[in-house]
Amino acid sequence: MSARAPAERDPQTAQLVLSTVAFTVCFFAWSLLGPLAPALQDHVGLSDVQTSVIVAVPVLLGSVMRIPLGWVADRYGGRIIFTALMVWTPVPLVGLALAHDSLGAILAFGFLLGFAGASFAVGVPFVNGWYEPERRGFALGVYGMGMGGTVIAGLVAPRIAKATSLSVPFWIAAGLVVVMTAIWAVLARDPAGAAHPGAPAPGMFAALAVFRGSGRAWALTLFYFLAFGGFVAMFLYLPKLLTGVHHLSKTDAGARAAGFALLAVIGRPLGGWLSDRLAPARVLLACFVAVVVLALVLAVTYTSIVPLTIACLALAVFLGLGMGAVFKLVPEWFPDHVGAVTGVVGAAGGLGGFFPPLVMGIVKSATGGYGLGFVLMAAVGVACLAVLRALGSREPGRAPPAAAPG
């Protein structure tokens, strides 16, 4: 590990804290429709499937936009791209504050709110550039704790809406993003050697060409599809499941979903820290085995509150570990395309959060229960275990040669 004077470490820490807070604010805004979904369902008179759609829609655009935003962060640096992203985010928040009385308005503004979910792909190359390889797992894990914005949203949004109105959480989120934008614009600095607008760089599709010849790149997308996607899906849909099956109040359900998210947030830097010291493949193995077992437990016990609570909290920890391990591997395996690869891997994770709420809504409508949905989650975990085993002979915990095929 290279030695650094304290003065050299201070900018690292300052930029890591700043980017983590900015990511937290963006994720707070992005995740509001999840904890507010039960209240919106009652307010507008939505079906279970329609409620699942409004929860999932912001995830869709957030997933897709991670690909181009990850590339432009490589191209122009994270500071300017994060600034532009936060300048945009208050627009759909204000729209939701003013117009949340119809399904069409919620879907339209919820879709545009998805940009905030793409903030992850901007911050990863930004943080990665500030840290040496042996410390990146932990640093990226700390940055990933910004997904704790979902915890804050789950805890406070239903309470604020109940005490005031459905408009107020969106107004508060818009105000927070505006303040954070000003702070970021003044204090954020790109790391030394970051890309600049005038520097030569490959086009987006050229940068993504690594996916044509690398099985490892596609493996990472599958792993993050389960780890982050499972986290987002469970957090977004838990309030609906808890209010619908266990008849909890909207506020209580939101608080329990926030507890789930908190454990995943804590697990993420722990997963990065363990991956700095152990082969990330070992961390991923533990994650995937746990997901398979716990998802099957949920499939048969979700109607009982005690086993549901224990299984969900344990699942949150292991999903957090998996997220931390995946993003230890991205800069190791693809050091020259961190933003581009992060964009695709992050998009896969976002899509992993988009489809399950829809599937859960459809399964509930078709079968009257959620068991099949959890079985499908276990099946994805089995697929991840199979791919991880196939990569085992290629030492997935170490960086491959740059030109090595996947």
MIRO-880761 format. One record per residue (C-alpha): chain; y, z, x. Coordinates in pm, whole numbers. Layout:
<nodes>
+----+--------+--------+--------+
: ch :     py :     pz :     px :
+----+--------+--------+--------+
:  A :      Y :      Z :      X :
...
+----+--------+--------+--------+
</nodes>
This chain:
<nodes>
+----+--------+--------+--------+
: ch :     py :     pz :     px :
+----+--------+--------+--------+
:  A :      0 :      0 :      0 :
:  A :    335 :   -100 :    143 :
:  A :    582 :    181 :    213 :
:  A :    912 :    179 :     30 :
:  A :   1213 :    400 :     81 :
:  A :   1322 :    608 :   -219 :
:  A :   1631 :    394 :   -261 :
:  A :   1410 :     88 :   -292 :
:  A :   1194 :    254 :   -556 :
:  A :   1485 :    352 :   -781 :
:  A :   1559 :     -4 :   -903 :
:  A :   1189 :    -48 :   -982 :
:  A :   1182 :    262 :  -1198 :
:  A :   1513 :    185 :  -1366 :
:  A :   1410 :   -168 :  -1460 :
:  A :   1066 :    -52 :  -1579 :
:  A :   1223 :    212 :  -1803 :
:  A :   1484 :    -32 :  -1931 :
:  A :   1230 :   -304 :  -2013 :
:  A :    994 :    -53 :  -2176 :
:  A :   1271 :     77 :  -2403 :
:  A :   1375 :   -278 :  -2495 :
:  A :   1014 :   -366 :  -2575 :
:  A :    984 :    -47 :  -2783 :
:  A :   1289 :   -138 :  -2991 :
:  A :   1160 :   -493 :  -3045 :
:  A :    818 :   -369 :  -3151 :
:  A :    973 :   -111 :  -3383 :
:  A :   1153 :   -394 :  -3561 :
:  A :    853 :   -629 :  -3552 :
:  A :    610 :   -380 :  -3706 :
:  A :    822 :   -253 :  -3998 :
:  A :    640 :   -454 :  -4264 :
:  A :    311 :   -273 :  -4193 :
:  A :    412 :     83 :  -4281 :
:  A :    645 :    -42 :  -4557 :
:  A :    378 :   -267 :  -4712 :
:  A :    257 :    -18 :  -4978 :
:  A :    614 :     42 :  -5093 :
:  A :    689 :   -332 :  -5095 :
:  A :    370 :   -395 :  -5289 :
:  A :    481 :   -155 :  -5562 :
:  A :    841 :   -278 :  -5554 :
:  A :    760 :   -648 :  -5589 :
:  A :    426 :   -618 :  -5773 :
:  A :    206 :   -783 :  -5511 :
:  A :   -171 :   -824 :  -5512 :
:  A :   -385 :   -693 :  -5225 :
:  A :   -411 :  -1041 :  -5074 :
:  A :    -36 :  -1100 :  -5101 :
:  A :     28 :   -764 :  -4935 :
:  A :   -208 :   -859 :  -4653 :
:  A :    -16 :  -1184 :  -4607 :
:  A :    326 :  -1019 :  -4575 :
:  A :    182 :   -778 :  -4317 :
:  A :     22 :  -1059 :  -4119 :
:  A :    300 :  -1320 :  -4126 :
:  A :    529 :  -1168 :  -3856 :
:  A :    224 :  -1147 :  -3632 :
:  A :    168 :  -1523 :  -3666 :
:  A :    503 :  -1638 :  -3526 :
:  A :    503 :  -1356 :  -3272 :
:  A :    170 :  -1485 :  -3147 :
:  A :    261 :  -1852 :  -3128 :
:  A :    601 :  -1793 :  -2966 :
:  A :    450 :  -1589 :  -2682 :
:  A :    332 :  -1914 :  -2524 :
:  A :    671 :  -2089 :  -2482 :
:  A :    857 :  -1764 :  -2420 :
:  A :    613 :  -1663 :  -2146 :
:  A :    672 :  -1996 :  -1977 :
:  A :   1052 :  -1984 :  -2005 :
:  A :   1044 :  -1629 :  -1866 :
:  A :    867 :  -1773 :  -1559 :
:  A :   1123 :  -2054 :  -1550 :
:  A :   1453 :  -1871 :  -1612 :
:  A :   1373 :  -1506 :  -1550 :
:  A :   1314 :  -1227 :  -1798 :
:  A :   1671 :  -1097 :  -1819 :
:  A :   1828 :  -1394 :  -1997 :
:  A :   1527 :  -1466 :  -2220 :
:  A :   1496 :  -1105 :  -2335 :
:  A :   1871 :  -1105 :  -2408 :
:  A :   1844 :  -1418 :  -2623 :
:  A :   1542 :  -1278 :  -2806 :
:  A :   1723 :   -957 :  -2896 :
:  A :   2036 :  -1147 :  -3004 :
:  A :   1818 :  -1330 :  -3259 :
:  A :   1614 :  -1038 :  -3392 :
:  A :   1883 :   -874 :  -3614 :
:  A :   1909 :  -1195 :  -3820 :
:  A :   1575 :  -1163 :  -4006 :
:  A :   1617 :   -783 :  -4021 :
:  A :   1944 :   -821 :  -4209 :
:  A :   1776 :  -1082 :  -4429 :
:  A :   1499 :   -836 :  -4519 :
:  A :   1754 :   -561 :  -4585 :
:  A :   1943 :   -783 :  -4828 :
:  A :   1656 :   -980 :  -4986 :
:  A :   1320 :   -805 :  -5023 :
:  A :   1284 :   -841 :  -5400 :
:  A :   1059 :  -1147 :  -5396 :
:  A :    747 :  -1254 :  -5214 :
:  A :    913 :  -1573 :  -5090 :
:  A :   1205 :  -1391 :  -4928 :
:  A :    980 :  -1136 :  -4760 :
:  A :    755 :  -1410 :  -4625 :
:  A :   1046 :  -1619 :  -4496 :
:  A :   1229 :  -1340 :  -4318 :
:  A :    904 :  -1175 :  -4209 :
:  A :    800 :  -1499 :  -4045 :
:  A :   1129 :  -1520 :  -3854 :
:  A :   1095 :  -1155 :  -3753 :
:  A :    786 :  -1264 :  -3562 :
:  A :   1005 :  -1362 :  -3265 :
:  A :   1041 :   -992 :  -3184 :
:  A :    666 :   -971 :  -3135 :
:  A :    689 :  -1233 :  -2859 :
:  A :    894 :   -991 :  -2647 :
:  A :    577 :   -876 :  -2475 :
:  A :    528 :  -1210 :  -2301 :
:  A :    883 :  -1196 :  -2165 :
:  A :    859 :   -845 :  -2023 :
:  A :    525 :   -880 :  -1842 :
:  A :    643 :  -1132 :  -1578 :
:  A :    970 :   -937 :  -1551 :
:  A :    791 :   -608 :  -1471 :
:  A :    525 :   -782 :  -1263 :
:  A :    792 :   -916 :  -1027 :
:  A :    927 :   -566 :   -959 :
:  A :    595 :   -416 :   -843 :
:  A :    351 :   -475 :   -560 :
:  A :     -6 :   -574 :   -663 :
:  A :   -164 :   -232 :   -608 :
:  A :     76 :    -69 :   -855 :
:  A :     99 :   -340 :  -1120 :
:  A :   -183 :   -212 :  -1338 :
:  A :     -8 :    118 :  -1397 :
:  A :    341 :    -39 :  -1420 :
:  A :    229 :   -297 :  -1678 :
:  A :     47 :    -20 :  -1864 :
:  A :    369 :    180 :  -1880 :
:  A :    557 :   -127 :  -2002 :
:  A :    285 :   -181 :  -2260 :
:  A :    363 :    164 :  -2398 :
:  A :    655 :    -11 :  -2563 :
:  A :    411 :    -94 :  -2838 :
:  A :    479 :    269 :  -2927 :
:  A :    760 :    121 :  -3133 :
:  A :    486 :     79 :  -3391 :
:  A :    426 :    454 :  -3380 :
:  A :    793 :    523 :  -3448 :
:  A :    797 :    269 :  -3730 :
:  A :    488 :    421 :  -3889 :
:  A :    632 :    771 :  -3871 :
:  A :    989 :    714 :  -3983 :
:  A :   1008 :    393 :  -4189 :
:  A :    820 :    519 :  -4498 :
:  A :   1013 :    848 :  -4490 :
:  A :   1348 :    672 :  -4459 :
:  A :   1259 :    431 :  -4740 :
:  A :   1146 :    717 :  -4965 :
:  A :   1460 :    922 :  -4898 :
:  A :   1701 :    630 :  -4932 :
:  A :   1590 :    277 :  -5017 :
:  A :   1374 :     -4 :  -4882 :
:  A :   1682 :   -166 :  -4728 :
:  A :   1772 :    119 :  -4495 :
:  A :   1485 :     92 :  -4241 :
:  A :   1575 :   -274 :  -4183 :
:  A :   1945 :   -190 :  -4137 :
:  A :   1858 :     84 :  -3888 :
:  A :   1630 :   -149 :  -3693 :
:  A :   1901 :   -416 :  -3681 :
:  A :   2150 :   -163 :  -3546 :
:  A :   1907 :    -40 :  -3280 :
:  A :   1841 :   -395 :  -3160 :
:  A :   2215 :   -469 :  -3136 :
:  A :   2273 :   -156 :  -2925 :
:  A :   1973 :   -231 :  -2704 :
:  A :   2090 :   -587 :  -2654 :
:  A :   2423 :   -465 :  -2517 :
:  A :   2254 :   -213 :  -2284 :
:  A :   2006 :   -472 :  -2160 :
:  A :   2271 :   -736 :  -2096 :
:  A :   2469 :   -493 :  -1880 :
:  A :   2191 :   -317 :  -1686 :
:  A :   1894 :   -554 :  -1659 :
:  A :   1838 :   -735 :  -1330 :
:  A :   1572 :   -992 :  -1246 :
:  A :   1354 :   -896 :   -947 :
:  A :   1412 :  -1063 :   -611 :
:  A :   1246 :  -1403 :   -601 :
:  A :   1252 :  -1447 :   -979 :
:  A :   1288 :  -1800 :  -1108 :
:  A :   1637 :  -1939 :  -1166 :
:  A :   1749 :  -2223 :  -1393 :
:  A :   1811 :  -2456 :  -1101 :
:  A :   1481 :  -2392 :   -928 :
:  A :   1204 :  -2652 :   -954 :
:  A :    927 :  -2547 :  -1187 :
:  A :    638 :  -2716 :  -1366 :
:  A :    671 :  -2806 :  -1732 :
:  A :    515 :  -2574 :  -1985 :
:  A :    201 :  -2782 :  -2028 :
:  A :    163 :  -2823 :  -1653 :
:  A :    187 :  -2446 :  -1612 :
:  A :    -78 :  -2403 :  -1881 :
:  A :   -313 :  -2650 :  -1712 :
:  A :   -496 :  -2354 :  -1560 :
:  A :   -670 :  -2316 :  -1897 :
:  A :   -836 :  -2656 :  -1853 :
:  A :  -1043 :  -2543 :  -1557 :
:  A :  -1064 :  -2166 :  -1579 :
:  A :  -1324 :  -1990 :  -1787 :
:  A :  -1165 :  -1666 :  -1671 :
:  A :   -839 :  -1757 :  -1846 :
:  A :  -1019 :  -1814 :  -2175 :
:  A :  -1216 :  -1493 :  -2126 :
:  A :   -891 :  -1300 :  -2101 :
:  A :   -774 :  -1450 :  -2430 :
:  A :  -1093 :  -1335 :  -2601 :
:  A :  -1069 :   -987 :  -2450 :
:  A :   -709 :   -944 :  -2561 :
:  A :   -786 :  -1095 :  -2901 :
:  A :  -1008 :   -793 :  -2956 :
:  A :   -814 :   -523 :  -2771 :
:  A :   -456 :   -587 :  -2881 :
:  A :   -550 :   -775 :  -3196 :
:  A :   -775 :   -490 :  -3304 :
:  A :   -494 :   -244 :  -3242 :
:  A :   -235 :   -443 :  -3439 :
:  A :   -473 :   -515 :  -3726 :
:  A :   -585 :   -155 :  -3760 :
:  A :   -231 :    -18 :  -3738 :
:  A :    -94 :   -266 :  -3991 :
:  A :   -378 :   -231 :  -4240 :
:  A :   -452 :    142 :  -4217 :
:  A :   -171 :    241 :  -4456 :
:  A :   -311 :      7 :  -4720 :
:  A :   -668 :    130 :  -4668 :
:  A :   -566 :    497 :  -4675 :
:  A :   -354 :    463 :  -4989 :
:  A :   -604 :    238 :  -5168 :
:  A :   -933 :    410 :  -5079 :
:  A :   -832 :    771 :  -5013 :
:  A :   -525 :    782 :  -5241 :
:  A :   -299 :    931 :  -4975 :
:  A :     74 :    917 :  -5020 :
:  A :    256 :    630 :  -4851 :
:  A :    427 :    874 :  -4615 :
:  A :    101 :   1046 :  -4519 :
:  A :    -74 :    713 :  -4466 :
:  A :    210 :    588 :  -4244 :
:  A :    195 :    907 :  -4036 :
:  A :   -181 :    872 :  -3986 :
:  A :   -140 :    510 :  -3882 :
:  A :    125 :    625 :  -3636 :
:  A :   -121 :    876 :  -3490 :
:  A :   -368 :    592 :  -3439 :
:  A :   -101 :    386 :  -3262 :
:  A :      8 :    681 :  -3046 :
:  A :   -338 :    723 :  -2899 :
:  A :   -357 :    351 :  -2823 :
:  A :    -15 :    370 :  -2656 :
:  A :   -134 :    657 :  -2436 :
:  A :   -459 :    475 :  -2360 :
:  A :   -283 :    162 :  -2233 :
:  A :   -127 :    300 :  -1910 :
:  A :   -445 :    503 :  -1860 :
:  A :   -642 :    178 :  -1875 :
:  A :   -406 :     22 :  -1621 :
:  A :   -428 :    327 :  -1395 :
:  A :   -808 :    329 :  -1410 :
:  A :   -811 :    -45 :  -1340 :
:  A :   -597 :     10 :  -1028 :
:  A :   -873 :    240 :   -900 :
:  A :  -1189 :     95 :  -1053 :
:  A :  -1300 :   -258 :  -1131 :
:  A :  -1121 :   -359 :  -1456 :
:  A :  -1455 :   -491 :  -1574 :
:  A :  -1585 :   -133 :  -1596 :
:  A :  -1293 :    -33 :  -1815 :
:  A :  -1347 :   -339 :  -2034 :
:  A :  -1719 :   -265 :  -2062 :
:  A :  -1647 :     85 :  -2192 :
:  A :  -1390 :    -58 :  -2433 :
:  A :  -1616 :   -322 :  -2582 :
:  A :  -1922 :    -98 :  -2619 :
:  A :  -1708 :    163 :  -2793 :
:  A :  -1552 :    -96 :  -3026 :
:  A :  -1892 :   -225 :  -3136 :
:  A :  -2027 :    124 :  -3205 :
:  A :  -1714 :    257 :  -3374 :
:  A :  -1663 :    -52 :  -3590 :
:  A :  -2018 :    -20 :  -3720 :
:  A :  -1959 :    349 :  -3787 :
:  A :  -1646 :    258 :  -3984 :
:  A :  -1836 :     -5 :  -4181 :
:  A :  -2060 :    261 :  -4333 :
:  A :  -1833 :    569 :  -4337 :
:  A :  -1478 :    448 :  -4410 :
:  A :  -1496 :    593 :  -4763 :
:  A :  -1519 :    944 :  -4614 :
:  A :  -1192 :   1067 :  -4466 :
:  A :  -1334 :   1283 :  -4183 :
:  A :  -1558 :   1021 :  -4014 :
:  A :  -1291 :    758 :  -4081 :
:  A :  -1032 :    970 :  -3899 :
:  A :  -1257 :   1049 :  -3601 :
:  A :  -1374 :    689 :  -3560 :
:  A :  -1022 :    545 :  -3591 :
:  A :   -873 :    784 :  -3335 :
:  A :  -1153 :    717 :  -3086 :
:  A :  -1119 :    342 :  -3146 :
:  A :   -746 :    365 :  -3071 :
:  A :   -810 :    519 :  -2728 :
:  A :  -1063 :    255 :  -2626 :
:  A :   -849 :    -34 :  -2751 :
:  A :   -563 :    106 :  -2541 :
:  A :   -787 :    121 :  -2233 :
:  A :   -889 :   -240 :  -2291 :
:  A :   -531 :   -360 :  -2320 :
:  A :   -440 :   -194 :  -1992 :
:  A :   -739 :   -349 :  -1815 :
:  A :   -671 :   -703 :  -1937 :
:  A :   -318 :   -707 :  -1798 :
:  A :   -431 :   -570 :  -1466 :
:  A :   -633 :   -891 :  -1436 :
:  A :   -365 :  -1143 :  -1538 :
:  A :   -144 :  -1116 :  -1224 :
:  A :   -451 :  -1077 :  -1002 :
:  A :   -621 :  -1391 :  -1124 :
:  A :   -312 :  -1605 :  -1189 :
:  A :    -28 :  -1480 :   -965 :
:  A :    165 :  -1810 :   -982 :
:  A :    158 :  -1839 :  -1362 :
:  A :    193 :  -1482 :  -1486 :
:  A :    435 :  -1565 :  -1767 :
:  A :    249 :  -1872 :  -1888 :
:  A :    -92 :  -1704 :  -1886 :
:  A :     55 :  -1390 :  -2040 :
:  A :    196 :  -1606 :  -2318 :
:  A :   -141 :  -1754 :  -2408 :
:  A :   -332 :  -1429 :  -2367 :
:  A :    -65 :  -1245 :  -2565 :
:  A :    -79 :  -1512 :  -2834 :
:  A :   -452 :  -1461 :  -2863 :
:  A :   -394 :  -1089 :  -2906 :
:  A :   -132 :  -1156 :  -3169 :
:  A :   -366 :  -1386 :  -3359 :
:  A :   -622 :  -1109 :  -3333 :
:  A :   -376 :   -903 :  -3534 :
:  A :   -293 :  -1186 :  -3776 :
:  A :   -634 :  -1275 :  -3910 :
:  A :   -802 :   -934 :  -3969 :
:  A :   -552 :   -811 :  -4232 :
:  A :   -605 :  -1136 :  -4420 :
:  A :   -981 :  -1104 :  -4381 :
:  A :   -966 :   -743 :  -4500 :
:  A :   -770 :   -845 :  -4808 :
:  A :  -1014 :  -1126 :  -4887 :
:  A :  -1319 :   -906 :  -4820 :
:  A :  -1178 :   -632 :  -5044 :
:  A :  -1113 :   -880 :  -5324 :
:  A :  -1456 :  -1043 :  -5290 :
:  A :  -1677 :   -738 :  -5232 :
:  A :  -1474 :   -443 :  -5356 :
:  A :  -1492 :   -277 :  -5012 :
:  A :  -1399 :   -313 :  -4647 :
:  A :  -1740 :   -273 :  -4481 :
:  A :  -1790 :   -642 :  -4402 :
:  A :  -1452 :   -657 :  -4230 :
:  A :  -1555 :   -385 :  -3984 :
:  A :  -1888 :   -559 :  -3923 :
:  A :  -1697 :   -873 :  -3824 :
:  A :  -1492 :   -665 :  -3579 :
:  A :  -1815 :   -539 :  -3423 :
:  A :  -1937 :   -899 :  -3393 :
:  A :  -1626 :   -992 :  -3191 :
:  A :  -1698 :   -693 :  -2967 :
:  A :  -2051 :   -823 :  -2906 :
:  A :  -1907 :  -1164 :  -2812 :
:  A :  -1673 :   -995 :  -2561 :
:  A :  -1965 :   -807 :  -2407 :
:  A :  -2158 :  -1133 :  -2368 :
:  A :  -1866 :  -1306 :  -2196 :
:  A :  -1800 :  -1006 :  -1972 :
:  A :  -2162 :  -1007 :  -1865 :
:  A :  -2147 :  -1382 :  -1795 :
:  A :  -1848 :  -1319 :  -1567 :
:  A :  -2024 :  -1031 :  -1393 :
:  A :  -2166 :  -1242 :  -1113 :
:  A :  -1814 :  -1367 :  -1038 :
:  A :  -1679 :  -1016 :   -973 :
:  A :  -1429 :  -1008 :  -1263 :
:  A :  -1252 :   -706 :  -1117 :
:  A :  -1120 :   -913 :   -824 :
:  A :   -882 :  -1201 :   -797 :
:  A :  -1057 :  -1537 :   -756 :
:  A :   -937 :  -1798 :   -511 :
:  A :   -641 :  -1991 :   -652 :
:  A :   -830 :  -2317 :   -674 :
:  A :  -1158 :  -2175 :   -795 :
:  A :  -1279 :  -2311 :  -1128 :
:  A :  -1349 :  -2065 :  -1404 :
+----+--------+--------+--------+
</nodes>
